[in-house]
């Protein structure tokens, strides 16, 4: 029983690590593209912080703080990656374009594969 629990926890930790790395890659590549100074570990940490800002704001404040939340994320990018405001804004835009492209590519593949499996 204890071995099964240890295997379950170990497998989940590995899965969490893989998800954190994959979700931080668009941010990492966007910062590198804009000439910022970062490592993959730093991109993971900043990604966790940037995703935590809207969560905390939604828990404790009204949902009308969208602009302030957006500015807070841009400020986090500026502070951690040593970027100006324009480059931090471009990093945010490039990051979301890369995420969208990944959704289109991999989501389109998954939908196409599902349709192929249904009709074959």
NORQUI-V228332 format. One record per helix or strand of 3 or more residues. SS is the DSSP state (@ for helix, = for strand). FROM is the first residue (numbers start at 1). LEN is the number of residues. Records with the same first field share a line. If there is no record, write none. Layout:
SS: FROM-LEN  FROM-LEN
This chain:
@: 2-32  40-21  66-16  85-35
